[in-house]
Amino acid sequence: MSDSPILSTHGVSKTFAVKDGELLAIQDLDLEIAEGDFVCIVGASGCGKTTLLNMFAGFIQPTTGEVRLRGEAITGVEPRCGMVFQSYALLPWKTVRKNVQFGPKMQGIGREEREAIADRYIEMVNLKGFEDHYPPELSGGMQQRVTFARILAANPEVFLMDEPFAALDAMTRQVMQQELLRIHEESGKTTVFVTHNIDEALLLSDTVVVMSARPGRVKTIISNDLPRPRKIDVQLSSDYLRVKQEIWGHVEEEVKGHMEATGVTFGDDD
């Protein structure tokens, strides 16, 4: 593994135009992400988690500062970063196989090779036998598996995931978390995963980045040393509860500070 970060931000701030003027979403944010790391980003709603992910993808540009991939500034949509959204973002008129082949096809890979690539990743996400089904015929969890296979087939250097399991029921979410851990172990891809769920962050991550309330900055970075492989019963361990309490303490402090700064208190009727 290289000593240089695969992703980094340097003095990044992001301002959006709003009806009443400007909204400072992120301010002076510095962050380095190591290659192969599974990083979960947590924080209060509105702290800029998704904004940061969109800057890593190159969908939006910082107002000031610089976002870099392997030391080079990201100045446009970055194909080396593959994004997984909450919604499945599949082509409903194409089969599972054709959806997964889409990235390699756009890269100019020949039919025989892209069919082999698709078969490999469809099997990796445990969808063998569903190659000729269409997305509307699949459950939500299965559609998200197709999304993972499609991203894997495009072979990005970084996976960016914006609460990909938020729309799933609790049982399916647990299954998908375990599937993602397995895929990460097999692929070795750097993964940046946004979540509101501290339990999810602890189950998945090597590193947890806690962001401050808006404007978002890095409040603290916590190394997650819980032993792997991780199962749901890890949540019963004293180490797990200790780290969870530490993360929650940081998040709670930011939420309360933001509420006090904006004049909002618990029990307000408005």
N, C-alpha and C positions, 0 to 999 in steps of 0.2 A: 504494500500500500504506500502511495506517495505521501511525503510529508506535507505537500501543498494541498490546500482544500480544493475540492472539486467545484463547490459553490461558495460564493462569498458576497457580502455586501459591505460597502465602505462609505460611511457617512450618509446613508440613504435617507432621504425624506420624500414623502409623497403627499401632494396637495391636490384636492379635487375641487372643481367649481361646483357650488351649490346655489340654491335660489337666493340665499341671504348673503352670499359672498364666497368664502373659501373654507374648506374643511381640511385640516391637517390630520391625515390618517396615520402617517408614520414619520418619526422624527429622529434623525441622527442614529440610524440603526446600523450596528456593526455585528456581523455574524459570519462564522466560518463553519462549513460542513465538510467533514472528512469523507473521502471516497469509501463506498461500501457501508456507510453508517445508515442506520434507520433512525431518523430524527422525527419526533413528534413535536408539533408546535401547539401550545395551549395558551389560553388567555380568555379574558372576558369578551363578550360580544362587542364587536366594533373596534377591536384593538389592532386590526390590520393584518390578521393572519392570512386571509384570502388575498388581500392586496399584495402581500409579500410573495405568495405562491405565484400570482399572476405576473409579477416582475421577474421571478425566476424563469417562467415560461416565455417571457418576452412579449406577453400580450399587452402590457402597459410598461411605460418607462418611468424611472424615478424623476422627481422634480429636481432634486439635487443628489449628488453622490453617484455611486456606480455599483451595478450588480454584475458579477463576473462568473463565468464558467471556465474553469481551468485557466484562470488568470486573464482571460479576455473579456472585455465588456460585452454584455448582452444588449444589442441595439435593435433587435427585431425578434419576431417569433422564432424560437430556438428549437429546431427539430431534435436536438440531442436531449431535450427534456420532454417526456411524455406525461400528459395530464390526464388524471382520472377524476371526473366530477361526481357530484351527488347523483345527478341524472345519468343515465347509462350512455347517452350520446352514441347510439348505434344506428346503423342504416336499416330501417325496418323492412325495406323491400329486398334486402340481401340476406342470404342464409348465414348461419354461424360461420361456416367455412369462408364465405366470400367477405364477411366483415373482418375476419382475422387476416385474410390475404390482402386487405385493402392497402395497408401501409407498405408491405413489400412490393405490391404492384406499382404504387406511386414512386417507389425508389428504383423502378426499372428492372426488378428481379424477374427472371423468366418464370413461365408457368410451372414447370416441373419443380423448380426450387421453392417457389412460394407455396406450392401445395404441400411440400414436405415441411416447410416452416410452420404452416398453419396446423398440420396434423400434430406436430410436436407440441405446440403450445395448447391446442385444444385438449390433448391428453394431459398436459401438465396441470390444467385447471379442472380436471375431472369432468370433462364434457364429451368424452368419446361416446359415440352413438347419437349425438345431437347435432352432428355437422350440417345436416340438411334441413334443420328446423329454422324458422324465422324468429326474430326477437320477440314479437308479440305472443308467440306460443310458449315462451319460457317464463318462469317465475322471476321475481326481482333479483333474487340471489344468483340465479343462473345467468341472467343478463349482465350482472356485474362481473361474473366470471368471464363472460365473453369479452367484456371491456378490458379485463386484465390480459387475456390472451391476445387481443388486438394490440395492446400497448407493448407486450413482450415481443410480438412478431415484428414490430417496427424497430426493435432493438435500440431504444434510447439509452443514453448513459445514466439518466436520472429519472426516477419515477416521482411525479408530483401528484399528491392525492388530497383532494379537498372534501373532507368528510364523506368518503365514498360509501359508508355503511349507514349514514344517518337515516335514510328512508326505509331501512329494513327492520323487520320485527326482531325482538331480542334474541330468539333462538337462532334465526338465520344470521344475525350479526355475529354471534359467537362462532358459528361455523366458518363464516367468511374471514374472521380474524385469524383463525387457525390456518385457513387456506393461504392467506397472505403471508403469514410467518413461514409456511413451507415454501412458497414461491420465492420469498426473499432469500431464504437459505439456499435454494437451488440456483437462483440467478445471480446472487451477490450484488444486485444493483443498489446503488445509493437511492434511498427513499426518504422523501420529505412529506410528512403526513399531518394534515391539519385536523384537529378534533377539539370538541368541547368536553369530551369524556375522559376524565383522568384515569379511570380504570382501563380504558382502551389504550391510552398512551403508555401506561405501565406494562400492559400485556405485550405490546408490540415493539417498543422502542429500545434502542441502545442509549439514546440521549433525549432528554426532554428540555425544550426551550420554552420558558415561561415569558410571555410578553406582558408589558405593562398595559394599563388602560390607555385609551386614545389620548394623545398620539402615541402609537405603538413604538416601544423600544424593547430591547432585550433586558428583562428584569433579572433573570438568573438562568443559568444552564445547569441541569442536574444530570449526572451520569447514572444510568439505570443499570446496576450491576446484578439485578435479580438473575438467578441461574436459568440457562436455557437447556433443553426445550421448555417453553412455558405453556402450562395448561391453566384452565380456569381456577384450579385449586390453589395456584400460587397466591391468590388473593387472600388466603387464610393465614399466610405467614406473617410473622412479626416484622420482618424486613419490608414486606410489601406495605403493610399498614403504616410503617414509619415514613417511607418515601411518599406515600399518598398524602399523608398529613402534611409533610413538608411542602409538596406542590400546592395543596389546597390552601395552606397558610399564605403563600405568595399570591395566589389568585384572589383569595378573599380580601387581602389587604388592598389590592388594586381596585377591586369592585367597590369596596367601602370608601376608599379615597376618592374615586370618581364620583360616587353618589354625593359625598359631602361637598365636593368642588362644584357640582351642578345644582346643589340645593335639594336633592332628592333624598328622602328618608323612607325607611320601612314604615308601612302603615299609611302612606299618603293615599288619598282617595282618587287623585287625578291620574 
